[in-house]
Amino acid sequence: MQRIYLDSNATSVIDPKVAELMIKLLQNPVSYNPSSIHDDGRKARGIVEYARQQIAKSLSIDITKDDLQVIFTASGTESNNLALSNFTNIELFVSATEHVSVLSIRPELVTISVNNNGVIAPEALEKILSNHKGKKIVSIMYANNETGVIQENMKELSRIIHQEDGIFHCDASQVFGKTKVDFNELGCDMLTISSHKCGGPVGAAALIAKKHLNLQPLIKGGKQELGLRAGTENVLAIAGFGLAAEISDKRIGKYKKIANIKENMEKELITSGAEIVGINASRLPNTSSIRMPGVKSEEQLIKFDLEGFSLSSGSACSSGRIATSHVLKAMGMDEIQANEVIRVSLSADTEEDDIIKFINLWKNIYTKRLK
């Protein structure tokens, strides 16, 4: 049985060109330590710096001229921690639907509410920030990993944050590689992106940050990564990440077709009794958060898995245990409703026939729920 992969928001399938590059590097019997001063070390340094330029260019920034630096990390989670743990002396504001790597930064933080579609109202943000005087830091994700909901008014949110003397961090892990991301258009001060969400390998991510913020490293030791992350860089993963960023425009083009497949899928499922979470908001072209009334997420996932589908629930999963999604609860769902949601996240190469098979199985499971 050939499996159908519909869990790209967890980890995207590595792009064949990226895999080819990394295999070529692996087959070259040299040392890849960018800190070494010999010829092999200088070549490794060149690979890292080239990838840094590839990523900067994909975000429409020039790190040779702008007040910006691209800092390589091992994951989006690490990038979020590096960004937000640098400002422990000022109040932290985060949206109620943030990734757990942001929500877990501090035991106490101020939560920004969202509406039933998972969107932050600019006036609500302005009100909550204006009630807290002094310097502050605000973290708002560009698109939600569970629902795909995009904060389309990000530029306005950025204006309000800076108007209220705030530093703005944006987690764009799910957007990068699916739609175009322009750092300056967003208006943020720090941006998180991740390799394995955009066709690159696991093990590389980046924090793009303004230099004048004077960030300090979380991982201390050597002076790697502009003195902001000690430890030998994962050169092969970084090289793959750089190439994935460079060819992201082609990938984004593919997602336009995927958006149509997703839209047709949702229409078909709605007529069969499904509820699409955040349907009235702008969403990622590949992501559907689908509620099957009366059938628990865990039961759905087991049945889909047995039939060869790789999916996730709309809940946070840890060590094999599914917990009620804080994202869905923040959007107004009760515990029963939230535990009936699964996430379908298509890849750039998902075929329409695969989605037809998914629709048919979804209907079959739903029809048998009362038997």
C-alpha positions as CSV (number, residue, x, y, z in Angstrom):
1,M,0.0,0.0,0.0
2,Q,1.4,3.3,-1.0
3,R,0.9,5.9,1.7
4,I,-0.6,9.3,1.1
5,Y,1.2,12.1,3.0
6,L,-1.1,14.9,4.2
7,D,1.0,16.2,7.1
8,S,3.3,18.8,5.5
9,N,2.8,21.4,8.2
10,A,4.5,19.0,10.6
11,T,7.4,18.3,8.2
12,S,7.5,18.9,4.5
13,V,8.8,16.3,2.1
14,I,12.4,17.3,1.2
15,D,12.7,18.8,-2.2
16,P,14.6,16.4,-4.6
17,K,17.0,19.2,-5.6
18,V,17.8,19.8,-1.9
19,A,18.3,16.0,-1.3
20,E,20.6,15.9,-4.4
21,L,22.7,18.7,-3.1
22,M,23.1,17.2,0.4
23,I,24.0,13.8,-1.0
24,K,26.6,15.4,-3.2
25,L,28.1,17.1,-0.1
26,L,28.0,13.9,1.9
27,Q,29.8,12.0,-0.8
28,N,32.6,14.6,-0.8
29,P,35.1,13.2,1.8
30,V,36.1,16.4,3.5
31,S,35.6,18.1,6.8
32,Y,32.7,20.5,7.1
33,N,33.8,22.6,10.0
34,P,33.4,26.3,9.1
35,S,35.6,27.4,12.1
36,S,38.7,25.6,10.7
37,I,41.2,27.9,9.1
38,H,42.5,25.4,6.5
39,D,41.1,25.1,3.0
40,D,38.4,22.6,3.9
41,G,37.2,24.9,6.7
42,R,37.2,27.9,4.4
43,K,35.1,26.0,1.9
44,A,32.6,25.0,4.6
45,R,32.4,28.6,5.7
46,G,31.7,29.6,2.1
47,I,28.8,27.1,2.0
48,V,27.3,28.6,5.2
49,E,27.7,32.2,4.0
50,Y,26.2,31.4,0.6
51,A,23.2,29.9,2.3
52,R,22.9,33.0,4.5
53,Q,22.7,35.1,1.3
54,Q,20.2,32.8,-0.3
55,I,17.9,33.1,2.6
56,A,18.3,36.9,2.8
57,K,17.5,37.2,-0.9
58,S,14.4,35.1,-0.6
59,L,13.1,37.5,2.1
60,S,14.0,40.6,0.0
61,I,16.6,41.9,2.3
62,D,20.3,42.7,1.9
63,I,22.3,41.8,5.0
64,T,25.4,43.6,3.6
65,K,23.6,46.9,3.8
66,D,20.6,46.6,6.1
67,D,20.5,46.6,9.9
68,L,19.8,42.9,9.8
69,Q,21.5,39.5,10.4
70,V,20.5,36.0,9.6
71,I,21.3,33.7,12.5
72,F,21.2,29.9,11.9
73,T,19.7,27.7,14.6
74,A,18.7,24.1,14.8
75,S,14.9,24.6,14.8
76,G,12.1,27.2,14.7
77,T,11.6,26.5,18.4
78,E,15.2,27.5,19.1
79,S,14.8,30.6,17.0
80,N,11.7,31.6,18.9
81,N,13.5,31.1,22.2
82,L,16.5,33.1,21.1
83,A,14.3,36.0,20.0
84,L,12.1,36.1,23.1
85,S,14.4,35.0,25.9
86,N,16.6,38.1,25.2
87,F,13.9,40.4,26.7
88,T,13.2,39.0,30.2
89,N,13.1,42.5,31.7
90,I,10.1,43.7,29.7
91,E,6.5,42.5,29.4
92,L,5.8,39.8,26.8
93,F,2.6,39.8,24.8
94,V,1.6,36.8,22.6
95,S,-1.4,35.8,20.6
96,A,-3.6,33.1,22.2
97,T,-3.0,30.8,19.2
98,E,0.9,30.9,19.2
99,H,3.0,27.8,18.9
100,V,3.9,26.2,22.3
101,S,7.5,27.2,21.9
102,V,6.4,30.8,22.3
103,L,3.7,30.2,25.0
104,S,6.2,28.3,27.1
105,I,8.8,31.0,27.1
106,R,7.6,32.5,30.5
107,P,5.3,31.4,33.2
108,E,3.6,34.8,33.0
109,L,2.7,36.6,29.8
110,V,-0.1,38.7,28.4
111,T,-2.4,36.9,25.9
112,I,-3.9,38.7,22.9
113,S,-7.3,37.2,22.1
114,V,-8.4,36.2,18.6
115,N,-11.9,36.0,17.1
116,N,-13.7,32.8,16.1
117,N,-11.6,32.7,12.9
118,G,-8.3,33.0,14.7
119,V,-7.7,36.6,13.7
120,I,-6.4,39.4,15.9
121,A,-8.4,42.6,15.6
122,P,-6.1,45.7,15.3
123,E,-8.2,47.7,17.8
124,A,-8.0,44.8,20.3
125,L,-4.2,44.8,20.0
126,E,-4.0,48.5,20.4
127,K,-6.2,48.5,23.5
128,I,-4.3,45.8,25.3
129,L,-0.9,47.3,24.5
130,S,-1.9,50.9,25.4
131,N,-3.0,49.6,28.9
132,H,0.7,48.6,29.6
133,K,3.1,51.6,29.6
134,G,6.8,51.3,28.8
135,K,8.8,49.0,26.5
136,K,7.3,45.6,25.6
137,I,7.8,42.7,23.2
138,V,5.1,41.2,21.1
139,S,5.1,37.8,19.3
140,I,2.5,37.1,16.7
141,M,2.7,34.2,14.3
142,Y,2.1,34.9,10.6
143,A,0.1,31.8,9.9
144,N,-1.1,29.2,12.4
145,N,0.4,25.7,12.2
146,E,-2.9,24.0,13.1
147,T,-5.5,25.9,11.2
148,G,-3.5,27.7,8.5
149,V,-5.1,31.0,9.4
150,I,-3.0,33.9,8.2
151,Q,-2.9,37.3,10.1
152,E,-3.5,39.2,6.9
153,N,-3.4,42.6,8.6
154,M,0.2,42.0,9.9
155,K,1.4,45.3,8.6
156,E,-1.2,47.2,10.6
157,L,-0.4,45.1,13.7
158,S,3.2,46.0,13.2
159,R,2.4,49.7,13.1
160,I,0.4,49.5,16.3
161,I,3.2,47.5,18.1
162,H,5.8,50.1,17.2
163,Q,3.4,53.0,18.0
164,E,3.1,51.5,21.5
165,D,6.8,51.2,22.0
166,G,7.0,47.5,21.3
167,I,9.5,45.1,19.7
168,F,7.8,42.8,17.2
169,H,8.7,39.2,16.7
170,C,6.9,37.1,14.0
171,D,7.0,33.3,13.7
172,A,6.7,32.8,9.9
173,S,7.7,29.1,10.0
174,Q,4.5,27.9,8.3
175,V,4.3,30.7,5.7
176,F,7.9,30.6,4.4
177,G,7.9,28.5,1.2
178,K,4.1,28.5,0.8
179,T,3.5,32.2,0.1
180,K,6.0,35.0,-0.5
181,V,7.5,36.6,2.7
182,D,9.0,40.0,2.5
183,F,10.7,41.0,5.8
184,N,10.4,44.7,5.3
185,E,6.8,44.5,4.2
186,L,5.9,42.7,7.4
187,G,7.5,45.4,9.5
188,C,8.8,43.1,12.2
189,D,12.0,43.4,14.1
190,M,12.7,39.6,14.3
191,L,11.4,36.8,12.1
192,T,11.6,33.0,12.6
193,I,11.7,30.6,9.6
194,S,12.3,26.9,9.5
195,S,14.0,24.6,6.9
196,H,11.9,21.5,7.2
197,K,8.6,23.4,6.7
198,C,9.7,24.6,3.2
199,G,11.2,21.6,1.5
200,G,14.5,21.7,3.3
201,P,16.0,19.2,5.8
202,V,15.3,18.9,9.5
203,G,18.0,20.4,11.6
204,A,18.2,24.0,10.3
205,A,16.2,27.2,10.9
206,A,17.0,30.9,11.2
207,L,16.2,34.0,13.2
208,I,16.4,37.2,11.2
209,A,16.9,40.0,13.6
210,K,17.8,43.7,13.6
211,K,21.4,44.2,14.7
212,H,20.6,47.1,17.0
213,L,18.6,44.8,19.3
214,N,22.0,43.5,20.5
215,L,20.8,39.9,21.1
216,Q,22.8,37.7,23.4
217,P,23.3,33.9,22.8
218,L,21.3,31.3,24.6
219,I,23.9,28.6,23.8
220,K,27.3,29.8,25.0
221,G,30.8,28.7,24.1
222,G,32.5,29.6,20.8
223,K,31.7,32.5,18.6
224,Q,29.9,30.8,15.8
225,E,26.9,32.4,14.1
226,L,27.9,36.0,14.6
227,G,28.6,35.2,18.3
228,L,24.9,34.3,18.8
229,R,24.9,30.5,18.8
230,A,27.9,28.5,20.0
231,G,28.6,25.1,18.5
232,T,29.7,23.9,15.1
233,E,27.2,24.7,12.4
234,N,25.2,21.9,10.7
235,V,26.7,22.7,7.3
236,L,24.8,20.1,5.3
237,A,21.4,21.1,6.7
238,I,22.2,24.8,6.3
239,A,23.2,24.2,2.7
240,G,19.9,22.4,2.1
241,F,18.0,25.2,3.8
242,G,19.6,27.8,1.6
243,L,18.8,25.9,-1.6
244,A,15.2,25.4,-0.4
245,A,14.9,29.1,0.1
246,E,16.4,29.9,-3.3
247,I,13.9,27.7,-5.2
248,S,11.0,28.7,-3.0
249,D,9.3,30.7,-5.7
250,K,8.8,27.6,-7.8
251,R,7.4,25.8,-4.8
252,I,5.0,28.8,-4.1
253,G,3.9,28.5,-7.7
254,K,2.9,24.9,-7.2
255,Y,0.8,25.9,-4.1
256,K,-1.5,27.9,-6.3
257,K,-2.7,24.7,-7.8
258,I,-2.8,23.1,-4.4
259,A,-5.1,25.9,-3.1
260,N,-7.7,25.0,-5.8
261,I,-7.5,21.3,-4.8
262,K,-7.9,22.2,-1.1
263,E,-10.9,24.5,-1.9
264,N,-12.7,21.8,-3.8
265,M,-12.0,19.3,-1.1
266,E,-13.5,21.6,1.5
267,K,-16.6,22.3,-0.5
268,E,-17.2,18.6,-0.9
269,L,-16.7,17.9,2.8
270,I,-19.0,20.7,3.9
271,T,-21.8,19.3,1.9
272,S,-21.2,16.0,3.7
273,G,-21.4,17.5,7.2
274,A,-17.9,18.8,7.9
275,E,-17.0,22.0,9.6
276,I,-13.9,23.9,8.3
277,V,-12.1,25.8,11.1
278,G,-11.3,29.5,10.2
279,I,-13.1,29.2,6.9
280,N,-13.9,33.0,6.8
281,A,-10.3,34.0,7.3
282,S,-7.3,34.0,4.9
283,R,-5.5,30.7,5.2
284,L,-2.5,28.9,3.9
285,P,-3.0,27.4,0.5
286,N,-2.4,23.9,1.7
287,T,-4.0,23.7,5.2
288,S,-7.5,22.6,6.2
289,S,-8.6,22.1,9.8
290,I,-11.6,19.8,9.6
291,R,-14.1,18.9,12.2
292,M,-16.1,15.6,11.9
293,P,-19.0,16.0,14.3
294,G,-19.5,13.1,16.6
295,V,-16.2,11.4,15.9
296,K,-13.1,11.9,18.0
297,S,-9.9,13.0,16.4
298,E,-8.0,10.0,17.7
299,E,-10.5,7.6,16.2
300,Q,-10.3,9.4,12.9
301,L,-6.5,9.3,12.8
302,I,-6.4,5.6,13.6
303,K,-8.8,4.8,10.7
304,F,-7.0,7.1,8.3
305,D,-3.6,5.6,9.3
306,L,-4.8,2.1,8.7
307,E,-5.9,3.1,5.2
308,G,-2.5,4.6,4.4
309,F,-3.1,8.3,5.2
310,S,-0.6,10.3,7.3
311,L,-2.5,13.1,9.1
312,S,-2.4,15.0,12.3
313,S,-5.1,16.1,14.8
314,G,-6.0,19.7,15.5
315,S,-4.4,19.1,18.9
316,A,-0.9,19.3,20.3
317,C,0.6,15.8,20.5
318,S,3.3,14.9,22.9
319,S,4.7,11.4,23.5
320,G,1.7,9.8,21.8
321,R,-0.9,11.5,23.9
322,I,-3.3,14.0,22.3
323,A,-4.3,17.0,24.4
324,T,-7.1,19.5,23.6
325,S,-5.8,22.2,21.2
326,H,-5.3,25.6,22.9
327,V,-5.7,27.1,19.4
328,L,-9.2,25.7,18.8
329,K,-10.2,26.6,22.3
330,A,-9.0,30.2,21.8
331,M,-11.2,30.3,18.7
332,G,-14.3,29.5,20.7
333,M,-14.6,25.7,20.4
334,D,-15.5,23.7,23.5
335,E,-13.5,20.6,24.4
336,I,-15.8,18.1,22.6
337,Q,-15.7,20.1,19.4
338,A,-12.0,20.7,19.5
339,N,-11.4,17.0,20.0
340,E,-13.2,16.2,16.7
341,V,-10.8,18.1,14.5
342,I,-8.0,16.8,12.3
343,R,-5.5,18.8,10.2
344,V,-4.9,18.1,6.5
345,S,-1.8,19.8,5.2
346,L,-1.1,19.1,1.6
347,S,2.4,19.1,0.1
348,A,3.3,21.1,-3.0
349,D,3.1,17.9,-5.0
350,T,-0.2,16.4,-3.6
351,E,-2.2,14.9,-6.4
352,E,-5.9,15.5,-6.9
353,D,-6.5,11.7,-6.9
354,D,-5.1,11.5,-3.4
355,I,-7.6,14.1,-2.2
356,I,-10.5,12.2,-3.8
357,K,-9.4,9.1,-1.9
358,F,-9.3,11.2,1.3
359,I,-12.7,12.6,0.7
360,N,-14.2,9.2,0.1
361,L,-12.7,7.8,3.2
362,W,-13.8,10.8,5.3
363,K,-17.4,10.3,4.1
364,N,-17.2,6.6,4.9
365,I,-16.0,7.2,8.4
366,Y,-18.6,9.9,9.0
367,T,-21.4,7.8,7.6
368,K,-20.6,4.9,9.9
369,R,-20.3,7.0,13.1
370,L,-23.8,6.0,14.4
371,K,-23.5,2.3,13.5
